[in-house]
Amino acid sequence: MTGNSVIVVGAGHIGIACAHYLHRDGHDVTVIDRASVGGACSHANCGFLVPSHVLPLTEPGAIRTGLKSLFQPNAAFRVKPQLRPALYRWMFEFGRRCTHHQMLKAGAVLNEILTASMLEYQQLFSDASMQCEWRDNGMLFVFRTDEALRKFGRTDTMLASEFGLAARHIDGAELPDFEPALLEDLAGAYYYEDDGHLRPDRLNSTWSQRLTDDGVTFIENCSVNTATTKGDRIAGLQTSQGLLQADRYVFATGAWSAEFEDALGCRIPVEPGKGYSVTMTQPEIMPSHPMLVPEKHIGISPFDSSYRIASMMEFSGFDDSIPRTRIEQLKDSARPYLKTPEGPVEEDTWYGWRPMTWDSLPIIGRVPRLANALLATGHNMLGLSLAPMTGKAIADLVAERPSDLPLDALSPARFS
Ligand SMILES: Cc1cc2nc3c(=O)[nH]c(=O)nc-3n(C[C@H](O)[C@H](O)[C@H](O)COP(=O)(O)OP(=O)(O)OC[C@H]3O[C@@H](n4cnc5c(N)ncnc54)[C@H](O)[C@@H]3O)c2cc1C
């Protein structure tokens, strides 16, 4: 390798994090995006930074849940039948991995990236200019029924024994004192105090602004149509703003990554997994903690200036509709838990396409047949939480330094 210029394609959480660590190593970094910085899946997600979320989607009960949902129009998980063989291959490969053994294996890899990413974020947020409403006051997993609470208790025991993740159990009687926004008659909660949350759009704007001030170039409204290759290298990117060239190229293109399979000559099995959120002004009794409600599959995010409910996982291709029924469903799901589940004014309704892989692990590493191309994609439901170590691993690979991460498990070559 000769020069030190790098083009990062995609300006979501992952592209921004890659730019950060590459710039720190002294590279001349340009980030390009076909829309705006942080405007896709990284815009209005829950904003949870969650070392507690080590369990992958590929868990033993996932197939049963998926099949049941085919007969439940309001299910949070939904597959829209489509004539796309790639989707059925994806589902088949996903289903094959829904075993206890695979769940623990993927969980161990995620655990390493999540824990190390949280440490990187803490360092980043020690800089007072990083204004993104960061709060490190943990995460509540809240339950209405004793049965669901007991069931999660078994998961919590497993998380502690397998991954060393300990939560505090809060019983129903104690809960309203701990979180006054919750109703009085809930069964209880588990509190993961090492989790945190922030406002994702603020993180994108403040982080990209800081990088811009430090000399990173961001080019918006620039779509990469294809990559032209010469021998074992990318020679340039054909974009809507003409030919762009650099010494190395990082593809952080989220849910759209499979579009580059032919150009990069490798399999990139990423499917869009659509989720929704509704952001409101603050309700009368504002939660002080971020919360997950596993019985309803929703996340509740209290921000300094607003309040968000988010959920759903739809495999419906790149369908960009926001059905009103889904937004109402988000609000209805919060009602059995919160004293004032809605804010007076709806500020935003949103969808995002999560970049889903069939083994629940991100794809981070060198493109097998191209010496100057890397992939940083497939972060599933955890792109915000996994971003820093992804960026750090990409910088390590470019520098040919050993990485702290188990890169074999994450490599694009695992699909060849
Ligand atoms: C409802 C919901 C809640 C979530 N909550 C959380 C959470 O609390 N915590 C968490 O960790 N994760 C959460 N996630 C997941 C997280 O949002 C994603 O994993 C993450 O945003 C993925 O980031 P990314 O940078 O890979 O993708 P994106 O943010 O989608 O960025 C990819 C970028 O690539 C650009 N691009 C694609 N193709 C091209 C091209 N050809 N040319 C130029 N540019 C291109 C796109 O325009 C886009 O901006 C949530 C997701 C959803 C939907």
The ligand as a MOL file (V3000), in Angstrom:
LIG
                    3D

  0  0  0     0  0            999 V3000
M  V30 BEGIN CTAB
M  V30 COUNTS 53 58 0 0 0
M  V30 BEGIN ATOM
M  V30 1 C -36.3440 1.1090 15.4750 0
M  V30 2 C -34.8630 0.9110 15.6220 0
M  V30 3 C -34.2690 1.0560 16.8780 0
M  V30 4 C -32.8970 0.8260 17.0220 0
M  V30 5 N -32.3280 1.0560 18.2420 0
M  V30 6 C -30.9920 0.8540 18.4120 0
M  V30 7 C -30.3910 1.1120 19.6740 0
M  V30 8 O -31.0350 1.5510 20.6060 0
M  V30 9 N -29.0580 0.8500 19.8110 0
M  V30 10 C -28.2990 0.3550 18.7760 0
M  V30 11 O -27.1180 0.0910 18.9870 0
M  V30 12 N -28.8390 0.1560 17.5450 0
M  V30 13 C -30.1660 0.3890 17.3420 0
M  V30 14 N -30.7370 0.1770 16.1280 0
M  V30 15 C -29.8950 -0.3470 15.0420 0
M  V30 16 C -29.0650 0.7620 14.4250 0
M  V30 17 O -29.9050 1.8490 14.1110 0
M  V30 18 C -28.3690 0.2470 13.1440 0
M  V30 19 O -27.6750 -0.9460 13.4180 0
M  V30 20 C -27.3750 1.2970 12.6540 0
M  V30 21 O -28.0150 2.5350 12.4460 0
M  V30 22 C -26.6880 0.8560 11.3690 0
M  V30 23 O -25.7690 1.8730 11.0290 0
M  V30 24 P -25.0770 1.9290 9.6060 0
M  V30 25 O -24.1580 3.0870 9.6200 0
M  V30 26 O -24.5450 0.5720 9.2740 0
M  V30 27 O -26.3160 2.1240 8.5950 0
M  V30 28 P -27.0730 3.4640 8.1470 0
M  V30 29 O -27.2540 4.3990 9.2570 0
M  V30 30 O -28.2840 3.0200 7.4130 0
M  V30 31 O -26.0350 4.1380 7.1610 0
M  V30 32 C -25.7150 3.6120 5.9110 0
M  V30 33 C -25.4980 4.7940 4.9900 0
M  V30 34 O -24.9800 4.3300 3.7410 0
M  V30 35 C -25.4790 5.1630 2.7230 0
M  V30 36 N -25.3880 4.4580 1.4370 0
M  V30 37 C -25.8820 3.2300 1.1480 0
M  V30 38 N -25.6110 2.9220 -0.1160 0
M  V30 39 C -24.9170 3.9560 -0.6510 0
M  V30 40 C -24.3850 4.2200 -1.9380 0
M  V30 41 N -24.4960 3.3640 -2.9520 0
M  V30 42 N -23.7450 5.4040 -2.1470 0
M  V30 43 C -23.6110 6.3080 -1.1230 0
M  V30 44 N -24.1130 6.0930 0.1150 0
M  V30 45 C -24.7660 4.9420 0.3460 0
M  V30 46 C -26.9230 5.4220 3.1500 0
M  V30 47 O -27.4580 6.5840 2.5420 0
M  V30 48 C -26.7980 5.5390 4.6660 0
M  V30 49 O -26.6990 6.8700 5.1180 0
M  V30 50 C -32.1040 0.4240 15.9190 0
M  V30 51 C -32.7010 0.3340 14.6590 0
M  V30 52 C -34.0580 0.5630 14.5050 0
M  V30 53 C -34.6770 0.4720 13.1350 0
M  V30 END ATOM
M  V30 BEGIN BOND
M  V30 1 1 1 2
M  V30 2 1 2 3
M  V30 3 2 2 52
M  V30 4 2 3 4
M  V30 5 1 4 5
M  V30 6 1 4 50
M  V30 7 2 5 6
M  V30 8 1 6 7
M  V30 9 1 6 13
M  V30 10 2 7 8
M  V30 11 1 7 9
M  V30 12 1 9 10
M  V30 13 2 10 11
M  V30 14 1 10 12
M  V30 15 2 12 13
M  V30 16 1 13 14
M  V30 17 1 14 15
M  V30 18 1 14 50
M  V30 19 1 15 16
M  V30 20 1 16 17
M  V30 21 1 16 18
M  V30 22 1 18 19
M  V30 23 1 18 20
M  V30 24 1 20 21
M  V30 25 1 20 22
M  V30 26 1 22 23
M  V30 27 1 23 24
M  V30 28 2 24 25
M  V30 29 1 24 26
M  V30 30 1 24 27
M  V30 31 1 27 28
M  V30 32 2 28 29
M  V30 33 1 28 30
M  V30 34 1 28 31
M  V30 35 1 31 32
M  V30 36 1 32 33
M  V30 37 1 33 34
M  V30 38 1 33 48
M  V30 39 1 34 35
M  V30 40 1 35 36
M  V30 41 1 35 46
M  V30 42 1 36 37
M  V30 43 1 36 45
M  V30 44 2 37 38
M  V30 45 1 38 39
M  V30 46 1 39 40
M  V30 47 2 39 45
M  V30 48 1 40 41
M  V30 49 2 40 42
M  V30 50 1 42 43
M  V30 51 2 43 44
M  V30 52 1 44 45
M  V30 53 1 46 47
M  V30 54 1 46 48
M  V30 55 1 48 49
M  V30 56 2 50 51
M  V30 57 1 51 52
M  V30 58 1 52 53
M  V30 END BOND
M  V30 END CTAB
M  END
